């Protein structure tokens, strides 16, 4: 379940990144537009939640540093 949430957060970060890029180009002539700033805030929030979930997963043992191809 944790891995699915992490993947969804990564997808959300990518969507926010490209949304901010689109807002930056669309709102180039509008000096008071805050949509790019809001997209950045959403992306930073999602990245913070992602880091917390990864640390939680490592702490609880649901995630590990061992790569699947290095089984010793």
Phi and psi in radians as a Rosetta constraint file:
Dihedral C 1 N 2 CA 2 C 2 CIRCULARHARMONIC -1.127 0.35
Dihedral N 2 CA 2 C 2 N 3 CIRCULARHARMONIC -0.681 0.35
Dihedral C 2 N 3 CA 3 C 3 CIRCULARHARMONIC -1.144 0.35
Dihedral N 3 CA 3 C 3 N 4 CIRCULARHARMONIC -0.618 0.35
Dihedral C 3 N 4 CA 4 C 4 CIRCULARHARMONIC -1.155 0.35
Dihedral N 4 CA 4 C 4 N 5 CIRCULARHARMONIC -0.735 0.35
Dihedral C 4 N 5 CA 5 C 5 CIRCULARHARMONIC -1.133 0.35
Dihedral N 5 CA 5 C 5 N 6 CIRCULARHARMONIC -0.680 0.35
Dihedral C 5 N 6 CA 6 C 6 CIRCULARHARMONIC -1.120 0.35
Dihedral N 6 CA 6 C 6 N 7 CIRCULARHARMONIC -0.744 0.35
Dihedral C 6 N 7 CA 7 C 7 CIRCULARHARMONIC -1.112 0.35
Dihedral N 7 CA 7 C 7 N 8 CIRCULARHARMONIC -0.734 0.35
Dihedral C 7 N 8 CA 8 C 8 CIRCULARHARMONIC -1.111 0.35
Dihedral N 8 CA 8 C 8 N 9 CIRCULARHARMONIC -0.672 0.35
Dihedral C 8 N 9 CA 9 C 9 CIRCULARHARMONIC -1.148 0.35
Dihedral N 9 CA 9 C 9 N 10 CIRCULARHARMONIC -0.692 0.35
Dihedral C 9 N 10 CA 10 C 10 CIRCULARHARMONIC -1.088 0.35
Dihedral N 10 CA 10 C 10 N 11 CIRCULARHARMONIC -0.712 0.35
Dihedral C 10 N 11 CA 11 C 11 CIRCULARHARMONIC -1.133 0.35
Dihedral N 11 CA 11 C 11 N 12 CIRCULARHARMONIC -0.731 0.35
Dihedral C 11 N 12 CA 12 C 12 CIRCULARHARMONIC -1.087 0.35
Dihedral N 12 CA 12 C 12 N 13 CIRCULARHARMONIC -0.662 0.35
Dihedral C 12 N 13 CA 13 C 13 CIRCULARHARMONIC -1.136 0.35
Dihedral N 13 CA 13 C 13 N 14 CIRCULARHARMONIC -0.742 0.35
Dihedral C 13 N 14 CA 14 C 14 CIRCULARHARMONIC -1.131 0.35
Dihedral N 14 CA 14 C 14 N 15 CIRCULARHARMONIC -0.730 0.35
Dihedral C 14 N 15 CA 15 C 15 CIRCULARHARMONIC -1.104 0.35
Dihedral N 15 CA 15 C 15 N 16 CIRCULARHARMONIC -0.730 0.35
Dihedral C 15 N 16 CA 16 C 16 CIRCULARHARMONIC -1.138 0.35
Dihedral N 16 CA 16 C 16 N 17 CIRCULARHARMONIC -0.660 0.35
Dihedral C 16 N 17 CA 17 C 17 CIRCULARHARMONIC -1.088 0.35
Dihedral N 17 CA 17 C 17 N 18 CIRCULARHARMONIC -0.875 0.35
Dihedral C 17 N 18 CA 18 C 18 CIRCULARHARMONIC -1.259 0.35
Dihedral N 18 CA 18 C 18 N 19 CIRCULARHARMONIC -0.528 0.35
Dihedral C 18 N 19 CA 19 C 19 CIRCULARHARMONIC -1.131 0.35
Dihedral N 19 CA 19 C 19 N 20 CIRCULARHARMONIC -0.744 0.35
Dihedral C 19 N 20 CA 20 C 20 CIRCULARHARMONIC -1.098 0.35
Dihedral N 20 CA 20 C 20 N 21 CIRCULARHARMONIC -0.664 0.35
Dihedral C 20 N 21 CA 21 C 21 CIRCULARHARMONIC -1.116 0.35
Dihedral N 21 CA 21 C 21 N 22 CIRCULARHARMONIC -0.755 0.35
Dihedral C 21 N 22 CA 22 C 22 CIRCULARHARMONIC -1.137 0.35
Dihedral N 22 CA 22 C 22 N 23 CIRCULARHARMONIC -0.732 0.35
Dihedral C 22 N 23 CA 23 C 23 CIRCULARHARMONIC -1.116 0.35
Dihedral N 23 CA 23 C 23 N 24 CIRCULARHARMONIC -0.631 0.35
Dihedral C 23 N 24 CA 24 C 24 CIRCULARHARMONIC -1.117 0.35
Dihedral N 24 CA 24 C 24 N 25 CIRCULARHARMONIC -0.715 0.35
Dihedral C 24 N 25 CA 25 C 25 CIRCULARHARMONIC -1.299 0.35
Dihedral N 25 CA 25 C 25 N 26 CIRCULARHARMONIC -0.690 0.35
Dihedral C 25 N 26 CA 26 C 26 CIRCULARHARMONIC -1.205 0.35
Dihedral N 26 CA 26 C 26 N 27 CIRCULARHARMONIC -0.645 0.35
Dihedral C 26 N 27 CA 27 C 27 CIRCULARHARMONIC -1.733 0.35
Dihedral N 27 CA 27 C 27 N 28 CIRCULARHARMONIC 0.453 0.35
Dihedral C 27 N 28 CA 28 C 28 CIRCULARHARMONIC -1.136 0.35
Dihedral N 28 CA 28 C 28 N 29 CIRCULARHARMONIC -0.579 0.35
Dihedral C 28 N 29 CA 29 C 29 CIRCULARHARMONIC -1.532 0.35
Dihedral N 29 CA 29 C 29 N 30 CIRCULARHARMONIC -0.187 0.35
Dihedral C 29 N 30 CA 30 C 30 CIRCULARHARMONIC -1.763 0.35
Dihedral N 30 CA 30 C 30 N 31 CIRCULARHARMONIC 1.822 0.35
Dihedral C 30 N 31 CA 31 C 31 CIRCULARHARMONIC -1.259 0.35
Dihedral N 31 CA 31 C 31 N 32 CIRCULARHARMONIC -0.404 0.35
Dihedral C 31 N 32 CA 32 C 32 CIRCULARHARMONIC -1.662 0.35
Dihedral N 32 CA 32 C 32 N 33 CIRCULARHARMONIC 0.142 0.35
Dihedral C 32 N 33 CA 33 C 33 CIRCULARHARMONIC -1.311 0.35
Dihedral N 33 CA 33 C 33 N 34 CIRCULARHARMONIC 2.350 0.35
Dihedral C 33 N 34 CA 34 C 34 CIRCULARHARMONIC -1.974 0.35
Dihedral N 34 CA 34 C 34 N 35 CIRCULARHARMONIC 0.178 0.35
Dihedral C 34 N 35 CA 35 C 35 CIRCULARHARMONIC -1.137 0.35
Dihedral N 35 CA 35 C 35 N 36 CIRCULARHARMONIC -0.645 0.35
Dihedral C 35 N 36 CA 36 C 36 CIRCULARHARMONIC -1.148 0.35
Dihedral N 36 CA 36 C 36 N 37 CIRCULARHARMONIC -0.695 0.35
Dihedral C 36 N 37 CA 37 C 37 CIRCULARHARMONIC -1.124 0.35
Dihedral N 37 CA 37 C 37 N 38 CIRCULARHARMONIC -0.716 0.35
Dihedral C 37 N 38 CA 38 C 38 CIRCULARHARMONIC -1.149 0.35
Dihedral N 38 CA 38 C 38 N 39 CIRCULARHARMONIC -0.683 0.35
Dihedral C 38 N 39 CA 39 C 39 CIRCULARHARMONIC -1.107 0.35
Dihedral N 39 CA 39 C 39 N 40 CIRCULARHARMONIC -0.668 0.35
Dihedral C 39 N 40 CA 40 C 40 CIRCULARHARMONIC -1.133 0.35
Dihedral N 40 CA 40 C 40 N 41 CIRCULARHARMONIC -0.734 0.35
Dihedral C 40 N 41 CA 41 C 41 CIRCULARHARMONIC -1.085 0.35
Dihedral N 41 CA 41 C 41 N 42 CIRCULARHARMONIC -0.711 0.35
Dihedral C 41 N 42 CA 42 C 42 CIRCULARHARMONIC -1.134 0.35
Dihedral N 42 CA 42 C 42 N 43 CIRCULARHARMONIC -0.738 0.35
Dihedral C 42 N 43 CA 43 C 43 CIRCULARHARMONIC -1.136 0.35
Dihedral N 43 CA 43 C 43 N 44 CIRCULARHARMONIC -0.733 0.35
Dihedral C 43 N 44 CA 44 C 44 CIRCULARHARMONIC -1.146 0.35
Dihedral N 44 CA 44 C 44 N 45 CIRCULARHARMONIC -0.692 0.35
Dihedral C 44 N 45 CA 45 C 45 CIRCULARHARMONIC -1.110 0.35
Dihedral N 45 CA 45 C 45 N 46 CIRCULARHARMONIC -0.795 0.35
Dihedral C 45 N 46 CA 46 C 46 CIRCULARHARMONIC -1.116 0.35
Dihedral N 46 CA 46 C 46 N 47 CIRCULARHARMONIC -0.668 0.35
Dihedral C 46 N 47 CA 47 C 47 CIRCULARHARMONIC -1.164 0.35
Dihedral N 47 CA 47 C 47 N 48 CIRCULARHARMONIC -0.655 0.35
Dihedral C 47 N 48 CA 48 C 48 CIRCULARHARMONIC -1.132 0.35
Dihedral N 48 CA 48 C 48 N 49 CIRCULARHARMONIC -0.764 0.35
Dihedral C 48 N 49 CA 49 C 49 CIRCULARHARMONIC -1.097 0.35
Dihedral N 49 CA 49 C 49 N 50 CIRCULARHARMONIC -0.688 0.35
Dihedral C 49 N 50 CA 50 C 50 CIRCULARHARMONIC -1.077 0.35
Dihedral N 50 CA 50 C 50 N 51 CIRCULARHARMONIC -0.800 0.35
Dihedral C 50 N 51 CA 51 C 51 CIRCULARHARMONIC -1.084 0.35
Dihedral N 51 CA 51 C 51 N 52 CIRCULARHARMONIC -0.735 0.35
Dihedral C 51 N 52 CA 52 C 52 CIRCULARHARMONIC -1.092 0.35
Dihedral N 52 CA 52 C 52 N 53 CIRCULARHARMONIC -0.716 0.35
Dihedral C 52 N 53 CA 53 C 53 CIRCULARHARMONIC -1.167 0.35
Dihedral N 53 CA 53 C 53 N 54 CIRCULARHARMONIC -0.661 0.35
Dihedral C 53 N 54 CA 54 C 54 CIRCULARHARMONIC -1.152 0.35
Dihedral N 54 CA 54 C 54 N 55 CIRCULARHARMONIC -0.763 0.35
Dihedral C 54 N 55 CA 55 C 55 CIRCULARHARMONIC -1.099 0.35
Dihedral N 55 CA 55 C 55 N 56 CIRCULARHARMONIC -0.700 0.35
Dihedral C 55 N 56 CA 56 C 56 CIRCULARHARMONIC -1.097 0.35
Dihedral N 56 CA 56 C 56 N 57 CIRCULARHARMONIC -0.779 0.35
Dihedral C 56 N 57 CA 57 C 57 CIRCULARHARMONIC -1.104 0.35
Dihedral N 57 CA 57 C 57 N 58 CIRCULARHARMONIC -0.674 0.35
Dihedral C 57 N 58 CA 58 C 58 CIRCULARHARMONIC -1.200 0.35
Dihedral N 58 CA 58 C 58 N 59 CIRCULARHARMONIC -0.674 0.35
Dihedral C 58 N 59 CA 59 C 59 CIRCULARHARMONIC -1.178 0.35
Dihedral N 59 CA 59 C 59 N 60 CIRCULARHARMONIC -0.699 0.35
Dihedral C 59 N 60 CA 60 C 60 CIRCULARHARMONIC -1.475 0.35
Dihedral N 60 CA 60 C 60 N 61 CIRCULARHARMONIC -0.198 0.35
Dihedral C 60 N 61 CA 61 C 61 CIRCULARHARMONIC 1.582 0.35
Dihedral N 61 CA 61 C 61 N 62 CIRCULARHARMONIC 0.056 0.35
Dihedral C 61 N 62 CA 62 C 62 CIRCULARHARMONIC -1.273 0.35
Dihedral N 62 CA 62 C 62 N 63 CIRCULARHARMONIC -0.449 0.35
Dihedral C 62 N 63 CA 63 C 63 CIRCULARHARMONIC -2.089 0.35
Dihedral N 63 CA 63 C 63 N 64 CIRCULARHARMONIC 2.660 0.35
Dihedral C 63 N 64 CA 64 C 64 CIRCULARHARMONIC -2.439 0.35
Dihedral N 64 CA 64 C 64 N 65 CIRCULARHARMONIC 2.826 0.35
Dihedral C 64 N 65 CA 65 C 65 CIRCULARHARMONIC -1.414 0.35
Dihedral N 65 CA 65 C 65 N 66 CIRCULARHARMONIC -0.257 0.35
Dihedral C 65 N 66 CA 66 C 66 CIRCULARHARMONIC -1.277 0.35
Dihedral N 66 CA 66 C 66 N 67 CIRCULARHARMONIC 2.226 0.35
Dihedral C 66 N 67 CA 67 C 67 CIRCULARHARMONIC -1.294 0.35
Dihedral N 67 CA 67 C 67 N 68 CIRCULARHARMONIC 2.557 0.35
Dihedral C 67 N 68 CA 68 C 68 CIRCULARHARMONIC -1.146 0.35
Dihedral N 68 CA 68 C 68 N 69 CIRCULARHARMONIC -0.403 0.35
Dihedral C 68 N 69 CA 69 C 69 CIRCULARHARMONIC -1.525 0.35
Dihedral N 69 CA 69 C 69 N 70 CIRCULARHARMONIC -0.053 0.35
Dihedral C 69 N 70 CA 70 C 70 CIRCULARHARMONIC -1.924 0.35
Dihedral N 70 CA 70 C 70 N 71 CIRCULARHARMONIC 1.228 0.35
Dihedral C 70 N 71 CA 71 C 71 CIRCULARHARMONIC -1.705 0.35
Dihedral N 71 CA 71 C 71 N 72 CIRCULARHARMONIC 1.823 0.35
